[in-house]
């Protein structure tokens, strides 16, 4: 099993608030498929999805608590 990137680690920690899926483990499934689907939008990489949510301020920044 490969080591998760910081983006993947972040999404695994916070993804339950972001991911909508009927799959048993949608977050890991998307990582292994290299295709991330969040709220009906598809992202080509974990980094792209992470940056989208960071820009949209959908999650709290760590430094802001």
C-alpha angles and dihedrals in degrees: 000000000000125000114261118243120237089258092053091047090051093050092047089053097043103019097099087073093049110036125081115188142132092221122110094242108007097170097057091039090056092048093054092045089049087228123107122197118190123173091342094309120112123218125198094216142018089244092056092051092045092051091047092057093041090055092045091049090228091145133039117260112240092236090055094050 
